Amino acid sequence: MCGIVGRLNFDGTPVAEAALLEARDALSQRGPDDSGIHLDGPLGLGHRRLSILDLSPRARQPMVDGSGYLRITYNGEVYNYHELRDELERIGHTFVTTSDTEVVLAAYREWGLGCLKRFNGMFAFGLWDGTTRTLHLARDRVGVKPLYYFLDHRCLAFGSTLRPFAAFTDLPRELDEVALGLYFQLLYIPAPWSIWCGIRKLMPGTCLSITADGTTRQHAYWSLAQPHGVGAHGDPEEELHALLSSSVARRLVSDVPVGAFLSGGIDSSLVVALMREHLPEVRTFTIGFAEKGYDESGYARAVARHLGCTHTEVILSPADLLALTDAVAEHYDEPFADVSAIPTLALSRLARQHVTVALSGDGGDELLCGYPYYRHLACLDPLRRVLAPLRPLLAEAGRAGLPYRVTMGLRALATQDAPSLFAYMRGALKAQDYASLLLRQFMPAGAFMADRLAAGVPPGGDIRQRYMDLDLLTYLPDDILVKVDRASMAFGLEARNPFLDWRVVEYCRALPMAAKCPGGEPKGLAKKLLTRYLSRDMIERPKMGFSVPIRAWLRGEMRTACTEAVLGGELVRSGRLNVKTARRLLDEHVSGKQNHDGMLWTMMAFETWHRRNNA
C-alpha cells in the first residue's frame, strides 16, 4: 500500500518542487520503503511506497509506461493483475516488472478508461495521459482506498489523505460547516465532504478527468444501481463459498508475509478458514481487553486452535488503550470519533510486528444482514407508514421530554420516508437530540443524508436490502474502511478485505433475503457456510463490538482531559458550543446521572484533532 499526491496548475505555472516533496513526505507512514516524484512544468506527481509486489527498484513510482506518454502514482492492489497481464501480453504488450502498477498502465493504454471495469481490487490513482494532456483520478468500486482532491479555476491538487494539502500553502484552509454538522451526527465525515472547505473525497466507483486547461468530466463507472450482473443461479451456499474462496486466494498473492485479523466472529473466522484451504500455515492476530465485557480474545483463540493457525494475542490494560487515544488524532487527519479506532490501531501495530499484509472480515455485516438494527428498522418502517397521518403529533410528542428510548421511537416514527428513517437511526449521536442544546449554526444533517442516499440506492425490494445498500454507500467506506485504512497505514501494514471483492458484493446483493437469512436468521447463510469448518457452539454467540470502555474513562482517567478540551476548545471559542449546557452534560455524565459518552467523546475527538492540526 502506498501514499499518492499530485498537482496540476491550469495556467502553466510550474509546480514547486519543495512543496511537492513536502506534500509527498507527509505520507511517509503510508509508504516507508521508497519514494519518488515526477515534475513536468505545471504537472507534479509524488509517491511514497509500501513494497508488496515486486520489491525491486524497477517498480518505483511515479511509473512511466514504455511509450513515455503515460505516468501514474498509484495506491492499492489489482488482484486480478496476473490474468490481465496474460491477456495484454497476448495482444502484444511487454513488461519489465512483475508489479500490478505496470499492468494498470498497460490496461489503460489498451482500453482507455474502460480498464476500470476490468480491475478487481482496491485502488486510488492519478494517471497522466500525455497524448491528451489529461489527468485521471480514479477510486475503486467500494471505496476501500481513499482519495481527496481540491479543484478550482487555478489548479487541481490530490492526495491519499488530507495531510499533503497543507504543503500547498495557496490552498484555502477553512472548516466546512456542513462537514462539521455531519460529523456531529455520524461520528465521521461522509463523502464527498471533508473537514476543509473546497477539499472533497472522490466517490467510490468514480473517475474524475481534468485536462491541462482545467476542463473536467466526472463519471461513475460502477454503482449499486448498475451492477455488472454477478447474480445467483444455483445453491447460494456453494456459490458464495466458491466466490469467497476465489476472493481470498487473490488476496493472498504477495511478495511479503500475509496474516489475518481474527475476532472469533463469523466474518473473520470464515476468512481465516478459507485461508487455511489455500495455505499450509496462517498467522492470526487478536487484541484482548482486561475488561471482560469487551474481551473477545477467548473466542478468537478457540477458532485459531480449531483451524490450526499460528495465533498471537495481546491483552491490553486500560493504560495501554489510553496511551493510544492521542494517536487517533495523529493518524486520522479528519475528526473521527468511532472509538473502535483505538483498538484497531493496537491490532494493526501487533500484526505489523509479524506480517506486512493482513486480511479482515470487513463488509460481511453490510452484505449479509449482520447488524441487528436492520431487523429493527424493518419493523419500524411499515409502522411508520401506517402512522403517517399522525406524523405531526408523533414529532411533537418526541419533544415532550419523555424517556430516551420512547423519544427515539417517536421521532423515528415521525420520519417521512425510508432514507429519512435510516439517516435518523444510523446517526450515532441522534444530532436532533443535542443540536438545540449544544450546537449552533449546524445544518440538519439528517435531512441532507436522506436526500443524498435516496439518489444512490436502487428503489424497491426488501426494505432491509435498502438499509444494507445505504450502509454500503456511507458507513462502510467512510467509517469502517477509513478506520482500518488509517490504523493499518500508521504502521506500514496493508489490510485486504475478501468480502469486498466486487463479485462477492454483487452476488450477495442479488440474493433474495430468504437466502441471506434462511429461517429469518441474520447472517444465516454465512453461518451455514462456516459450519463446514467450525461447530455450531463456536458460531452461535452474541455479537460484540470492537470497542473500549469510553464511558468509564470519561468519568475517571480522562475526566480532566475531556473537561479541558470541551470547555476550553475551538467549539466554545467560536460560539458553536453552548458552554453552559456543555458543562451540564459533563456534570451529568461524571455523576452518573446520565450517559453522554458519545457526544463528549465526539467533542473531545474534534478538539484533539483541531489542536494537533492547528486548524
Rosetta blueprint (number, residue, H / E / L):
1 M L
2 C E
3 G E
4 I E
5 V E
6 G E
7 R E
8 L E
9 N E
10 F L
11 D L
12 G L
13 T L
14 P L
15 V L
16 A L
17 E H
18 A H
19 A H
20 L H
21 L H
22 E H
23 A H
24 R H
25 D H
26 A L
27 L L
28 S L
29 Q L
30 R L
31 G L
32 P E
33 D L
34 D E
35 S E
36 G E
37 I E
38 H E
39 L E
40 D E
41 G L
42 P L
43 L E
44 G E
45 L E
46 G E
47 H E
48 R E
49 R E
50 L L
51 S L
52 I L
53 L L
54 D L
55 L L
56 S L
57 P H
58 R H
59 A H
60 R L
61 Q L
62 P L
63 M E
64 V E
65 D L
66 G L
67 S L
68 G L
69 Y L
70 L E
71 R E
72 I E
73 T E
74 Y E
75 N E
76 G E
77 E E
78 V E
79 Y L
80 N L
81 Y H
82 H H
83 E H
84 L H
85 R H
86 D H
87 E H
88 L H
89 E H
90 R H
91 I H
92 G L
93 H L
94 T L
95 F L
96 V L
97 T L
98 T L
99 S L
100 D H
101 T H
102 E H
103 V H
104 V H
105 L H
106 A H
107 A H
108 Y H
109 R H
110 E H
111 W H
112 G H
113 L H
114 G H
115 C H
116 L H
117 K H
118 R H
119 F L
120 N L
121 G E
122 M E
123 F E
124 A E
125 F E
126 G E
127 L E
128 W E
129 D E
130 G L
131 T L
132 T L
133 R L
134 T E
135 L E
136 H E
137 L E
138 A E
139 R E
140 D L
141 R L
142 V L
143 G L
144 V L
145 K L
146 P L
147 L L
148 Y E
149 Y E
150 F E
151 L E
152 D L
153 H L
154 R L
155 C E
156 L E
157 A E
158 F E
159 G E
160 S L
161 T L
162 L L
163 R H
164 P H
165 F H
166 A H
167 A H
168 F L
169 T L
170 D L
171 L L
172 P L
173 R L
174 E L
175 L E
176 D L
177 E H
178 V H
179 A H
180 L H
181 G H
182 L H
183 Y H
184 F H
185 Q H
186 L H
187 L L
188 Y L
189 I L
190 P L
191 A L
192 P L
193 W L
194 S L
195 I L
196 W E
197 C L
198 G L
199 I E
200 R E
201 K E
202 L L
203 M L
204 P L
205 G L
206 T E
207 C E
208 L E
209 S E
210 I E
211 T E
212 A L
213 D L
214 G L
215 T L
216 T E
217 R E
218 Q E
219 H E
220 A E
221 Y L
222 W L
223 S E
224 L L
225 A L
226 Q E
227 P L
228 H L
229 G L
230 V L
231 G L
232 A L
233 H L
234 G L
235 D L
236 P H
237 E H
238 E H
239 E H
240 L H
241 H H
242 A H
243 L H
244 L H
245 S H
246 S H
247 S H
248 V H
249 A H
250 R H
251 R L
252 L L
253 V L
254 S L
255 D L
256 V L
257 P L
258 V E
259 G E
260 A E
261 F E
262 L L
263 S L
264 G L
265 G L
266 I H
267 D H
268 S H
269 S H
270 L H
271 V H
272 V H
273 A H
274 L H
275 M H
276 R H
277 E H
278 H H
279 L L
280 P L
281 E L
282 V L
283 R E
284 T E
285 F E
286 T E
287 I E
288 G E
289 F E
290 A L
291 E L
292 K H
293 G H
294 Y H
295 D L
296 E L
297 S H
298 G H
299 Y H
300 A H
301 R H
302 A H
303 V H
304 A H
305 R H
306 H H
307 L H
308 G L
309 C L
310 T E
311 H E
312 T E
313 E E
314 V E
315 I E
316 L E
317 S L
318 P H
319 A H
320 D H
321 L H
322 L H
323 A L
324 L L
325 T H
326 D H
327 A H
328 V H
329 A H
330 E H
331 H H
332 Y L
333 D L
334 E L
335 P L
336 F L
337 A L
338 D L
339 V L
340 S L
341 A H
342 I H
343 P H
344 T H
345 L H
346 A H
347 L H
348 S H
349 R H
350 L H
351 A H
352 R H
353 Q L
354 H L
355 V L
356 T L
357 V E
358 A E
359 L E
360 S L
361 G L
362 D L
363 G L
364 G H
365 D H
366 E H
367 L H
368 L L
369 C L
370 G L
371 Y L
372 P H
373 Y H
374 Y H
375 R H
376 H H
377 L H
378 A H
379 C H
380 L H
381 D H
382 P H
383 L H
384 R H
385 R H
386 V H
387 L L
388 A H
389 P H
390 L H
391 R H
392 P H
393 L H
394 L H
395 A H
396 E H
397 A H
398 G L
399 R L
400 A L
401 G L
402 L L
403 P L
404 Y H
405 R H
406 V H
407 T H
408 M H
409 G H
410 L H
411 R H
412 A H
413 L H
414 A L
415 T L
416 Q L
417 D L
418 A H
419 P H
420 S H
421 L H
422 F H
423 A H
424 Y H
425 M H
426 R H
427 G L
428 A L
429 L L
430 K L
431 A H
432 Q H
433 D H
434 Y H
435 A H
436 S L
437 L L
438 L L
439 L E
440 R L
441 Q L
442 F L
443 M L
444 P L
445 A H
446 G H
447 A H
448 F H
449 M H
450 A H
451 D H
452 R H
453 L H
454 A H
455 A H
456 G H
457 V L
458 P L
459 P L
460 G L
461 G L
462 D L
463 I H
464 R H
465 Q H
466 R H
467 Y H
468 M H
469 D H
470 L H
471 D H
472 L H
473 L H
474 T L
475 Y H
476 L H
477 P H
478 D H
479 D H
480 I H
481 L H
482 V H
483 K H
484 V H
485 D H
486 R H
487 A H
488 S H
489 M H
490 A L
491 F L
492 G L
493 L L
494 E E
495 A E
496 R E
497 N L
498 P H
499 F H
500 L H
501 D L
502 W H
503 R H
504 V H
505 V H
506 E H
507 Y H
508 C H
509 R H
510 A H
511 L L
512 P L
513 M H
514 A H
515 A H
516 K H
517 C L
518 P H
519 G H
520 G H
521 E L
522 P L
523 K L
524 G H
525 L H
526 A H
527 K H
528 K H
529 L H
530 L H
531 T L
532 R L
533 Y L
534 L L
535 S L
536 R H
537 D H
538 M H
539 I H
540 E L
541 R L
542 P L
543 K L
544 M L
545 G L
546 F L
547 S L
548 V L
549 P L
550 I H
551 R H
552 A H
553 W H
554 L H
555 R H
556 G L
557 E L
558 M L
559 R H
560 T H
561 A H
562 C H
563 T H
564 E H
565 A H
566 V H
567 L H
568 G L
569 G L
570 E H
571 L H
572 V H
573 R H
574 S L
575 G L
576 R L
577 L E
578 N L
579 V H
580 K H
581 T H
582 A H
583 R H
584 R H
585 L H
586 L H
587 D H
588 E H
589 H H
590 V H
591 S H
592 G L
593 K L
594 Q L
595 N L
596 H L
597 D H
598 G H
599 M H
600 L H
601 W H
602 T H
603 M H
604 M H
605 A H
606 F H
607 E H
608 T H
609 W H
610 H H
611 R H
612 R H
613 N L
614 N L
615 A L
